[in-house]
Amino acid sequence: MSTGTIKKVAGPLVIARGMGQANMFDVVRVSKQRLIGEIIEMHGDEASVQVYEETSGLAPGAPVESTGQPMSVELGPGLIGSIYDGIQRPLDDIMAVTGGNLLKRGVEVPSLKRDKVWHFVPTRKVGDHVSSGDIIGTVQETAIVTQKIMVPNGISGTIESLTEGDYTVTDNIAVITKDDGTNVNIPLMQKWPVRKERPYKQKLSPNMPLITGQRIIDTLFPIAKGGVAAVPGPFGSGKTVVQHQLAKWAEADIIVYIGCGERGNEMTDVLNEFPELKDPKTGHTLMERTVLIANTSDMPVAAREASIYTGITIAEYFRDMGYSVALMADSTSRWAEALREMSGRLEEMPGEEGYPAYLGSRLAQFYERAGRVKALGDDDREGTLSVIGAVSPAGGDISEPVTQATLRIVKVFWRLDSDLAYKRHFPAINWLESYSLYDTLGNWFDKNVADDWMAQKGRIMSLLQDESTLLEMVRLVGEDALSAPDRLKIEAARSIREDLLQQNAFMDEDTYTSLHKQYMLMKLVLSFYDVCSQALEKGANINKLVDMDVREPIGRFKYTAEDQVDAKYKEIEQKLIQEADDIAAAKEDF
């Protein structure tokens, strides 16, 4: 253990001398207040320490003590439903210790509660040979999450003892005799360095979609389980609401939500909503499968840099159990700003817009930890970790470095548009600028939902692109100059935008849409176009087709209960055909 003294203090950066025995990324305790920090640079016996707490009042000469351990998280029962800060300190326990709502400096609280007792049930027996990643037992953490207790990485041998019973996270549940004859005690909890990716057996191709219940995402720009997506957009365009919707409804077993440098009231919304919201699959509250990392904009800026690593390490732990995990990072721009601030204090050579030259590689290291993998262990279990990162470019300019570096890594781009947000069109995802590069997902939709899913999607995208071209023409010559088929295309595209893509996050019937209902909505808006096209060929009047009474039921179809979708579709389709036929039969032309 190395002990030195403070030489210089520059905001959250502390230079300590006499630290020659310490290592890069060691956790240190700074001053008699024991502020927590991490070594991020070494020069001889001088260490640059990134302090994760407010440094006001620190002075040269104060002690700096290295713990000899890297920044690590505690992994075990008690994670689910917890609310942590950026370095995995439980905010509820800190509040109980300090007796107030504000974080105090130097508070030392264990990440997992040491007094809580968990019932452990073995799944192996004494004498079994086990190795890293093998599941040796389970703990029922919440009503819907069973923690699988795994052999820690680097340990292989024969089980010497393994007993069912009630344990705290620090109690030993097993003894394993390693292949070299030494005994190792296995507690209920394990630790893992946050900057090191957890190992796995094999990375697999992502070929299944992460169903979100958000129509514009699932229908037009799907993300794969184990995929990565970016949600860039200017202030007020709905990034956080999109992230909240994905956290609520994405088809994942575990949600890890990182509020990285965002406003405190947004995290408050999560804390207020999630315990009340019922998971549609299980009927239990969403908090029973959620871990929250809250590092809001008023918390120490240096801890933002650690928060996304803390979150993704916890997510990898559940992935290794064989769960489907979705991680929301809101927002990586605030993380990059913290990186820029620390880089400036280290006097590193700045890159574009002052960001460090290694911004792109750090972002890649984060996003590349996502994926669909075969976990370590002898049961060939598969786990997935999907990462969705919000990006907050200043002024909505997506040509800035953080957005561009992110787009070089991710395969799904949901471009939020302030113009759509001002028109109250939510989610404000621009359908002409967004994309998904997970091409293999089309086969899954055709096989598991409807065999013409991709054909319908292609027609919808074609109509939206045609509308964009036609609207340019309308701005020049007016709508009256358009032919009847072109006017019909504009009306069909408007129906697609307003009836299919627009979604109300705060209406129970509309906040989540199943894939079957999404398909029926696609069919209905395309039926309107097809039926009206046929009526035009028979001489129908375009003005009367546009003003049909059936358009209101088409617009309200998205509010139909899931169990009534098929019947309602048939009813509206019959009415549509009847009205169009009547108009065609009249052949009135104005």
C-alpha positions as CSV (number, residue, x, y, z in Angstrom):
1,M,0.0,0.0,0.0
2,S,1.5,3.3,-1.1
3,T,1.1,6.6,0.8
4,G,2.0,10.0,-0.5
5,T,1.0,13.7,-0.1
6,I,-0.8,16.3,-2.1
7,K,1.4,18.5,-4.3
8,K,-1.2,20.3,-6.3
9,V,-5.0,20.6,-6.5
10,A,-6.8,21.6,-9.8
11,G,-10.5,21.1,-9.4
12,P,-11.2,17.4,-9.3
13,L,-7.6,16.6,-10.3
14,V,-5.1,16.1,-7.5
15,I,-1.3,15.7,-8.1
16,A,0.2,13.5,-5.3
17,R,4.0,12.9,-4.8
18,G,5.5,9.8,-3.1
19,M,3.2,7.4,-4.9
20,G,5.9,5.4,-6.7
21,Q,4.6,2.0,-5.4
22,A,1.0,2.7,-6.6
23,N,-0.4,1.4,-10.0
24,M,-2.5,3.0,-12.7
25,F,-6.2,3.0,-12.0
26,D,-5.6,2.2,-8.3
27,V,-8.4,3.6,-6.0
28,V,-7.0,6.1,-3.5
29,R,-8.3,7.9,-0.4
30,V,-7.4,11.6,-0.4
31,S,-6.8,13.7,2.8
32,K,-8.1,13.0,6.3
33,Q,-11.7,13.3,4.9
34,R,-10.9,10.1,2.9
35,L,-12.3,11.4,-0.4
36,I,-12.4,8.6,-3.0
37,G,-10.3,9.0,-6.2
38,E,-8.6,7.0,-8.9
39,I,-5.1,7.2,-10.4
40,I,-5.3,8.2,-14.1
41,E,-1.7,9.1,-14.8
42,M,1.8,8.3,-13.4
43,H,5.0,10.3,-13.8
44,G,7.8,8.8,-11.7
45,D,6.6,8.9,-8.1
46,E,3.9,11.5,-8.9
47,A,0.4,10.3,-9.5
48,S,-2.5,12.3,-11.1
49,V,-5.6,11.4,-9.1
50,Q,-9.2,11.9,-10.5
51,V,-11.2,12.6,-7.3
52,Y,-14.9,11.6,-7.4
53,E,-16.0,14.1,-4.8
54,E,-15.9,17.9,-4.2
55,T,-12.3,18.9,-3.6
56,S,-12.8,22.3,-2.0
57,G,-10.7,22.8,1.2
58,L,-7.9,20.3,0.1
59,A,-4.4,21.7,0.5
60,P,-0.9,20.6,-0.4
61,G,0.7,18.3,2.2
62,A,-2.5,16.3,2.9
63,P,-2.1,12.5,2.8
64,V,-3.0,10.4,-0.2
65,E,-3.3,6.6,0.4
66,S,-3.6,4.0,-2.3
67,T,-5.8,1.0,-1.6
68,G,-3.8,-1.1,-4.1
69,Q,-7.1,-2.1,-5.8
70,P,-8.6,-0.9,-9.1
71,M,-12.0,0.8,-9.2
72,S,-14.4,-2.2,-8.9
73,V,-18.1,-2.9,-8.4
74,E,-19.6,-5.4,-6.0
75,L,-21.7,-8.0,-7.8
76,G,-24.2,-10.1,-6.0
77,P,-27.7,-10.2,-4.6
78,G,-29.1,-6.8,-3.8
79,L,-28.3,-5.1,-7.1
80,I,-31.8,-5.1,-8.5
81,G,-34.0,-2.1,-7.4
82,S,-30.9,-0.3,-6.1
83,I,-30.1,3.4,-6.8
84,Y,-26.4,4.1,-7.0
85,D,-24.2,7.1,-7.7
86,G,-21.5,6.9,-10.5
87,I,-19.1,4.9,-8.4
88,Q,-21.7,2.4,-7.0
89,R,-22.4,4.1,-3.6
90,P,-26.0,3.4,-2.6
91,L,-27.8,6.7,-2.3
92,D,-30.5,5.4,0.1
93,D,-27.8,4.2,2.5
94,I,-25.8,7.4,2.2
95,M,-29.0,9.4,3.0
96,A,-29.6,7.2,6.1
97,V,-26.0,7.8,7.3
98,T,-25.9,11.5,6.6
99,G,-29.5,12.2,7.6
100,G,-30.1,14.5,4.7
101,N,-30.8,14.7,0.9
102,L,-27.4,16.1,0.0
103,L,-24.3,13.9,-0.5
104,K,-21.6,14.5,2.1
105,R,-17.9,14.0,1.3
106,G,-15.9,11.0,2.5
107,V,-18.9,8.8,3.3
108,E,-17.9,5.1,3.1
109,V,-20.9,2.9,2.6
110,P,-20.7,-0.7,1.1
111,S,-22.4,-1.1,-2.3
112,L,-24.3,-4.2,-1.3
113,K,-26.1,-4.3,2.0
114,R,-24.1,-6.3,4.5
115,D,-26.9,-7.0,6.9
116,K,-29.5,-8.4,4.5
117,V,-29.8,-12.2,4.5
118,W,-30.4,-14.1,1.2
119,H,-31.5,-17.7,0.8
120,F,-29.0,-19.7,-1.2
121,V,-30.1,-22.9,-3.0
122,P,-27.2,-25.1,-4.5
123,T,-27.5,-26.5,-8.0
124,R,-24.2,-28.5,-7.7
125,K,-23.0,-31.0,-5.1
126,V,-19.8,-31.7,-3.2
127,G,-17.3,-33.4,-5.4
128,D,-18.4,-31.8,-8.7
129,H,-15.6,-30.3,-10.8
130,V,-16.4,-26.6,-11.7
131,S,-14.6,-23.8,-13.5
132,S,-15.1,-20.1,-14.1
133,G,-18.7,-19.1,-14.9
134,D,-20.3,-22.4,-13.8
135,I,-23.5,-21.8,-11.8
136,I,-23.2,-23.4,-8.4
137,G,-26.5,-22.1,-6.9
138,T,-29.3,-19.5,-7.1
139,V,-30.8,-16.7,-4.9
140,Q,-34.3,-15.4,-5.5
141,E,-33.6,-11.7,-5.5
142,T,-37.0,-10.4,-6.5
143,A,-40.2,-12.0,-7.6
144,I,-39.0,-12.0,-11.2
145,V,-35.2,-12.1,-11.0
146,T,-33.3,-15.1,-9.9
147,Q,-29.6,-14.4,-9.3
148,K,-27.4,-17.3,-10.5
149,I,-24.3,-17.5,-8.3
150,M,-21.3,-18.2,-10.6
151,V,-17.8,-19.4,-9.9
152,P,-15.6,-16.3,-10.1
153,N,-13.3,-15.8,-13.0
154,G,-9.9,-17.6,-12.8
155,I,-11.1,-20.3,-10.4
156,S,-11.3,-24.0,-11.3
157,G,-11.4,-27.0,-9.1
158,T,-13.5,-29.5,-7.1
159,I,-16.3,-28.4,-4.7
160,E,-15.2,-29.2,-1.2
161,S,-18.3,-27.9,0.6
162,L,-21.6,-26.3,-0.6
163,T,-24.5,-25.8,1.8
164,E,-28.1,-24.5,1.4
165,G,-29.0,-21.8,3.8
166,D,-29.4,-18.1,4.6
167,Y,-26.3,-15.9,4.0
168,T,-25.2,-12.3,3.8
169,V,-23.3,-11.3,0.7
170,T,-19.9,-11.6,2.5
171,D,-20.6,-15.1,3.9
172,N,-18.9,-18.0,2.3
173,I,-21.3,-20.4,0.5
174,A,-18.7,-22.8,-0.8
175,V,-15.1,-24.0,-0.6
176,I,-13.4,-25.0,-3.9
177,T,-10.2,-27.0,-3.9
178,K,-8.3,-25.6,-6.9
179,D,-6.3,-27.9,-9.3
180,D,-3.1,-26.9,-7.5
181,G,-4.5,-28.2,-4.1
182,T,-5.2,-24.8,-2.5
183,N,-8.7,-24.1,-1.0
184,V,-10.6,-21.0,-2.0
185,N,-13.6,-19.6,-0.2
186,I,-16.5,-18.5,-2.4
187,P,-18.7,-15.8,-1.0
188,L,-22.2,-14.8,-2.3
189,M,-20.7,-11.6,-3.7
190,Q,-17.8,-11.1,-6.2
191,K,-15.9,-7.9,-7.3
192,W,-15.0,-6.9,-10.8
193,P,-12.8,-3.9,-12.1
194,V,-15.1,-1.6,-14.0
195,R,-12.7,-0.8,-16.8
196,K,-12.1,-4.4,-17.7
197,E,-14.6,-6.3,-19.9
198,R,-16.0,-9.5,-18.3
199,P,-14.9,-12.6,-20.2
200,Y,-17.2,-14.8,-22.2
201,K,-16.8,-18.0,-24.3
202,Q,-17.9,-16.8,-27.7
203,K,-19.5,-13.7,-29.3
204,L,-22.4,-14.5,-31.5
205,S,-24.1,-12.7,-34.4
206,P,-27.1,-10.6,-33.3
207,N,-30.0,-12.0,-35.2
208,M,-33.0,-11.3,-33.0
209,P,-34.7,-7.9,-32.5
210,L,-35.0,-6.2,-29.2
211,I,-38.8,-5.6,-29.2
212,T,-39.5,-2.2,-27.8
213,G,-43.2,-1.6,-28.4
214,Q,-42.3,1.7,-30.1
215,R,-43.7,1.6,-33.6
216,I,-41.2,3.7,-35.5
217,I,-38.3,1.7,-33.9
218,D,-39.7,-1.8,-34.3
219,T,-41.3,-1.2,-37.7
220,L,-38.6,0.9,-39.5
221,F,-35.4,1.0,-37.5
222,P,-35.1,-2.1,-35.2
223,I,-32.2,-2.8,-32.9
224,A,-30.9,-6.3,-32.3
225,K,-30.6,-8.0,-29.0
226,G,-27.0,-7.4,-28.2
227,G,-27.0,-4.4,-30.5
228,V,-25.9,-0.8,-30.1
229,A,-27.9,2.3,-30.9
230,A,-27.4,6.1,-30.7
231,V,-30.2,8.6,-30.0
232,P,-28.8,12.1,-30.8
233,G,-31.0,15.1,-30.7
234,P,-31.1,18.8,-29.6
235,F,-32.5,20.0,-26.3
236,G,-36.3,19.3,-26.0
237,S,-36.5,16.8,-28.8
238,G,-37.4,13.9,-26.5
239,K,-34.2,11.9,-25.9
240,T,-34.9,11.2,-22.3
241,V,-38.6,10.2,-23.0
242,V,-37.4,7.8,-25.7
243,Q,-34.9,6.3,-23.2
244,H,-37.6,6.0,-20.5
245,Q,-39.9,4.3,-23.0
246,L,-37.2,1.8,-23.9
247,A,-36.4,1.2,-20.3
248,K,-40.1,0.6,-19.5
249,W,-41.1,-1.6,-22.5
250,A,-38.0,-3.1,-24.1
251,E,-38.2,-6.9,-24.1
252,A,-35.3,-7.3,-21.7
253,D,-35.0,-9.3,-18.5
254,I,-32.9,-6.6,-16.8
255,I,-32.7,-2.9,-17.3
256,V,-29.7,-0.8,-16.3
257,Y,-30.4,2.9,-16.5
258,I,-27.5,5.4,-16.3
259,G,-28.4,9.0,-15.7
260,C,-25.0,10.5,-16.6
261,G,-24.8,14.3,-16.1
262,E,-28.5,14.8,-16.8
263,R,-31.0,16.9,-14.9
264,G,-32.0,15.7,-11.5
265,N,-35.7,16.0,-12.2
266,E,-35.4,13.5,-15.0
267,M,-34.0,10.9,-12.6
268,T,-36.8,11.8,-10.2
269,D,-39.3,11.0,-12.9
270,V,-37.7,7.5,-13.2
271,L,-37.8,7.0,-9.5
272,N,-41.4,8.0,-9.2
273,E,-42.7,6.1,-12.3
274,F,-40.9,2.8,-12.3
275,P,-42.2,1.5,-8.9
276,E,-45.8,2.3,-10.1
277,L,-45.5,0.9,-13.6
278,K,-46.5,-2.7,-14.1
279,D,-44.3,-4.8,-16.4
280,P,-46.7,-6.2,-19.1
281,K,-45.0,-9.6,-19.1
282,T,-44.8,-10.3,-15.4
283,G,-47.4,-8.0,-13.8
284,H,-44.8,-6.8,-11.2
285,T,-43.3,-3.3,-10.9
286,L,-40.5,-2.3,-13.3
287,M,-38.1,-1.6,-10.3
288,E,-38.0,-5.4,-9.7
289,R,-35.8,-5.8,-12.8
290,T,-34.1,-2.4,-12.8
291,V,-30.7,-1.0,-11.6
292,L,-30.4,2.8,-11.5
293,I,-27.1,4.7,-11.7
294,A,-27.8,8.4,-10.9
295,N,-25.0,10.8,-11.5
296,T,-26.9,14.0,-12.2
297,S,-25.5,17.3,-13.4
298,D,-25.0,18.7,-9.9
299,M,-22.9,15.7,-8.7
300,P,-19.1,15.8,-9.0
301,V,-18.1,15.9,-12.7
302,A,-15.3,13.3,-12.4
303,A,-17.8,10.6,-11.3
304,R,-19.6,10.9,-14.6
305,E,-16.5,9.4,-16.3
306,A,-16.8,6.3,-14.1
307,S,-20.6,6.0,-14.2
308,I,-21.0,4.4,-17.6
309,Y,-18.3,1.8,-16.7
310,T,-20.1,1.0,-13.4
311,G,-23.3,0.5,-15.3
312,I,-22.0,-1.6,-18.0
313,T,-20.1,-3.9,-15.6
314,I,-23.3,-4.6,-13.7
315,A,-25.1,-5.2,-17.0
316,E,-22.3,-7.7,-18.1
317,Y,-22.8,-9.6,-14.8
318,F,-26.4,-10.2,-15.5
319,R,-25.6,-11.0,-19.1
320,D,-23.3,-13.7,-17.9
321,M,-26.2,-15.4,-16.1
322,G,-27.9,-15.8,-19.4
323,Y,-30.3,-12.8,-19.2
324,S,-31.2,-10.3,-21.9
325,V,-30.0,-6.9,-20.5
326,A,-30.7,-3.5,-21.9
327,L,-28.5,-0.6,-20.8
328,M,-29.6,3.1,-21.3
329,A,-26.9,5.7,-21.1
330,D,-28.3,9.2,-20.9
331,S,-26.2,10.9,-22.0
332,T,-22.8,10.0,-23.4
333,S,-22.2,13.7,-24.3
334,R,-22.1,14.6,-20.6
335,W,-19.6,11.7,-20.1
336,A,-17.5,13.1,-22.9
337,E,-17.6,16.6,-21.4
338,A,-16.2,15.1,-18.1
339,L,-13.5,13.4,-20.2
340,R,-12.7,16.7,-21.8
341,E,-12.5,18.5,-18.5
342,M,-10.1,16.0,-17.0
343,S,-8.0,15.9,-20.2
344,G,-7.7,19.7,-20.0
345,R,-6.6,19.6,-16.4
346,L,-4.0,16.9,-17.3
347,E,-2.7,19.4,-19.9
348,E,-3.1,16.8,-22.7
349,M,-3.0,17.8,-26.3
350,P,-6.6,18.6,-27.2
351,G,-8.3,17.1,-30.3
352,E,-11.3,18.5,-32.1
353,E,-13.4,21.0,-30.1
354,G,-11.1,20.4,-27.1
355,Y,-12.1,16.8,-26.7
356,P,-9.1,14.4,-26.0
357,A,-7.6,12.6,-29.0
358,Y,-8.7,9.3,-27.5
359,L,-12.4,10.2,-27.4
360,G,-13.3,7.8,-30.3
361,S,-11.4,4.8,-28.8
362,R,-12.9,5.3,-25.3
363,L,-16.4,5.4,-26.9
364,A,-15.6,2.2,-28.8
365,Q,-14.3,0.5,-25.7
366,F,-17.7,1.2,-24.1
367,Y,-20.0,0.3,-26.9
368,E,-18.0,-2.8,-27.9
369,R,-18.9,-4.4,-24.5
370,A,-22.4,-4.9,-25.9
371,G,-23.2,-8.1,-27.7
372,R,-24.8,-11.5,-27.8
373,V,-22.5,-14.0,-26.2
374,K,-22.1,-17.6,-25.0
375,A,-21.3,-17.1,-21.4
376,L,-18.5,-18.9,-19.5
377,G,-19.7,-22.2,-18.0
378,D,-20.6,-25.7,-19.0
379,D,-24.3,-25.1,-19.9
380,D,-23.9,-23.1,-23.1
381,R,-26.2,-20.4,-21.9
382,E,-26.6,-17.3,-24.0
383,G,-26.9,-13.7,-22.7
384,T,-27.3,-10.4,-24.5
385,L,-26.4,-6.9,-23.6
386,S,-27.9,-4.1,-25.7
387,V,-26.6,-0.6,-25.3
388,I,-28.7,2.5,-26.2
389,G,-26.8,5.8,-25.8
390,A,-28.3,9.2,-25.9
391,V,-26.2,12.0,-27.4
392,S,-26.8,15.7,-26.7
393,P,-25.0,17.6,-29.4
394,A,-24.8,21.4,-28.7
395,G,-27.4,23.1,-30.7
396,G,-28.5,19.9,-32.3
397,D,-25.4,19.9,-34.6
398,I,-24.7,16.2,-35.3
399,S,-21.4,17.0,-37.0
400,E,-19.8,17.6,-33.6
401,P,-17.1,15.1,-32.5
402,V,-19.1,13.0,-29.9
403,T,-22.0,12.3,-32.3
404,Q,-19.7,11.5,-35.2
405,A,-17.4,9.3,-33.1
406,T,-20.6,7.4,-31.9
407,L,-22.0,7.0,-35.4
408,R,-18.8,5.3,-36.5
409,I,-19.4,2.6,-33.9
410,V,-23.1,2.0,-33.6
411,K,-25.3,0.2,-36.2
412,V,-28.6,2.0,-35.3
413,F,-29.1,5.7,-35.6
414,W,-32.4,7.2,-34.3
415,R,-32.1,10.9,-35.4
416,L,-34.3,13.1,-33.2
417,D,-35.7,16.2,-35.0
418,S,-36.5,19.4,-33.2
419,D,-38.9,20.4,-36.0
420,L,-41.0,17.2,-35.4
421,A,-40.9,17.9,-31.6
422,Y,-42.2,21.5,-32.2
423,K,-45.0,20.0,-34.2
424,R,-45.8,17.7,-31.2
425,H,-44.9,14.6,-33.2
426,F,-43.5,12.1,-30.8
427,P,-41.3,10.1,-30.9
428,A,-39.6,12.8,-32.9
429,I,-37.4,10.3,-34.8
430,N,-36.8,11.6,-38.3
431,W,-37.7,8.7,-40.7
432,L,-35.6,10.0,-43.6
433,E,-32.3,10.5,-41.7
434,S,-32.4,7.5,-39.3
435,Y,-31.2,4.0,-40.2
436,S,-30.7,0.4,-38.9
437,L,-27.9,-1.7,-40.3
438,Y,-29.1,-4.9,-38.7
439,D,-30.1,-6.4,-42.1
440,T,-30.5,-9.9,-40.8
441,L,-33.5,-9.0,-38.6
442,G,-35.8,-8.9,-41.7
443,N,-35.7,-12.6,-41.9
444,W,-36.8,-12.8,-38.2
445,F,-39.8,-10.5,-38.7
446,D,-40.9,-12.3,-41.9
447,K,-40.7,-15.7,-40.1
448,N,-42.1,-14.8,-36.7
449,V,-44.7,-12.0,-37.3
450,A,-45.8,-12.0,-41.0
451,D,-44.2,-13.3,-44.2
452,D,-44.8,-9.9,-45.9
453,W,-43.5,-7.7,-43.0
454,M,-40.4,-6.5,-44.9
455,A,-42.4,-5.9,-48.1
456,Q,-44.9,-3.8,-46.1
457,K,-42.0,-1.9,-44.4
458,G,-40.4,-1.3,-47.9
459,R,-43.7,0.2,-49.2
460,I,-44.1,2.5,-46.2
461,M,-40.5,3.8,-46.5
462,S,-41.1,4.4,-50.3
463,L,-44.3,6.4,-49.6
464,L,-42.5,8.5,-47.0
465,Q,-39.6,9.2,-49.4
466,D,-42.0,10.1,-52.2
467,E,-43.9,12.4,-49.9
468,S,-40.7,14.3,-49.1
469,T,-40.1,14.9,-52.9
470,L,-43.7,15.9,-53.5
471,L,-43.8,18.3,-50.6
472,E,-40.8,20.1,-52.2
473,M,-42.9,20.5,-55.4
474,V,-45.9,21.7,-53.4
475,R,-43.8,24.5,-51.8
476,L,-42.9,25.6,-55.3
477,V,-46.2,25.3,-57.3
478,G,-48.9,24.6,-54.7
479,E,-50.9,21.5,-54.0
480,D,-53.5,22.1,-56.7
481,A,-50.8,21.5,-59.4
482,L,-50.4,17.9,-58.2
483,S,-52.0,15.0,-60.0
484,A,-54.6,13.0,-58.2
485,P,-52.3,9.9,-57.6
486,D,-49.6,12.3,-56.2
487,R,-52.1,13.9,-53.9
488,L,-53.2,10.5,-52.7
489,K,-49.5,9.6,-52.0
490,I,-49.2,12.7,-49.8
491,E,-52.4,11.7,-47.9
492,A,-51.3,8.1,-47.5
493,A,-47.9,9.3,-46.1
494,R,-49.7,11.7,-43.7
495,S,-51.7,8.7,-42.5
496,I,-48.4,6.7,-42.0
497,R,-46.9,9.6,-40.0
498,E,-49.9,10.4,-37.8
499,D,-51.6,7.0,-37.5
500,L,-48.6,4.7,-37.5
501,L,-45.4,6.5,-36.4
502,Q,-46.8,9.0,-33.9
503,Q,-47.2,7.5,-30.5
504,N,-48.4,8.8,-27.1
505,A,-46.1,7.7,-24.3
506,F,-48.7,8.8,-21.7
507,M,-51.7,6.9,-23.0
508,D,-52.1,3.3,-21.7
509,E,-53.5,2.0,-25.0
510,D,-50.8,3.6,-27.1
511,T,-47.6,3.6,-25.0
512,Y,-46.8,0.0,-26.0
513,T,-47.8,-1.7,-29.3
514,S,-47.3,-5.4,-29.9
515,L,-45.7,-6.6,-33.2
516,H,-49.0,-8.0,-34.4
517,K,-50.8,-4.7,-33.8
518,Q,-47.9,-2.9,-35.5
519,Y,-48.3,-5.2,-38.5
520,M,-52.1,-4.6,-38.6
521,L,-51.5,-0.9,-38.5
522,M,-49.1,-1.1,-41.4
523,K,-51.7,-3.1,-43.4
524,L,-54.4,-0.7,-42.6
525,V,-52.6,2.5,-43.7
526,L,-51.5,0.7,-46.9
527,S,-55.0,-0.6,-47.5
528,F,-56.2,3.0,-47.5
529,Y,-53.6,3.8,-50.2
530,D,-54.4,0.7,-52.3
531,V,-58.2,1.0,-52.1
532,C,-58.1,4.7,-52.9
533,S,-55.7,4.0,-55.9
534,Q,-58.2,1.5,-57.3
535,A,-61.1,4.0,-56.8
536,L,-59.1,6.7,-58.7
537,E,-58.6,4.3,-61.6
538,K,-62.4,3.9,-61.7
539,G,-62.9,7.7,-61.9
540,A,-63.4,8.5,-58.2
541,N,-63.0,12.1,-57.0
542,I,-59.7,12.7,-55.0
543,N,-61.3,15.3,-52.8
544,K,-64.0,13.0,-51.7
545,L,-61.6,10.1,-51.1
546,V,-59.4,12.4,-48.9
547,D,-62.5,13.4,-46.9
548,M,-63.9,9.9,-46.3
549,D,-65.6,9.3,-42.9
550,V,-63.5,6.1,-42.5
551,R,-60.4,8.1,-42.0
552,E,-61.3,8.9,-38.4
553,P,-61.6,5.2,-37.4
554,I,-58.2,4.6,-39.2
555,G,-56.6,7.3,-37.1
556,R,-58.1,5.9,-33.9
557,F,-57.2,2.2,-34.7
558,K,-53.9,2.6,-32.7
559,Y,-55.9,3.0,-29.5
560,T,-57.7,-0.3,-30.0
561,A,-57.1,-2.9,-27.2
562,E,-54.7,-5.7,-28.2
563,D,-57.4,-8.4,-28.0
564,Q,-59.7,-6.5,-30.4
565,V,-57.2,-5.7,-33.1
566,D,-58.2,-8.3,-35.7
567,A,-62.0,-7.7,-35.4
568,K,-61.5,-3.9,-35.6
569,Y,-59.3,-4.2,-38.6
570,K,-61.9,-6.2,-40.6
571,E,-64.6,-3.7,-39.6
572,I,-62.6,-0.7,-40.7
573,E,-61.4,-2.4,-43.9
574,Q,-65.0,-3.2,-44.9
575,K,-66.1,0.3,-44.3
576,L,-63.1,1.7,-46.3
577,I,-63.9,-0.5,-49.3
578,Q,-67.6,0.4,-49.1
579,E,-67.0,4.1,-49.0
580,A,-64.4,4.1,-51.8
581,D,-66.7,2.0,-54.0
582,D,-69.6,4.4,-53.4
583,I,-67.4,7.4,-54.4
584,A,-66.1,5.6,-57.4
585,A,-69.7,4.7,-58.5
586,A,-70.8,8.3,-58.2
587,K,-68.0,9.4,-60.5
588,E,-68.5,13.1,-59.6
589,D,-65.7,15.2,-60.7
590,F,-65.1,18.8,-59.8
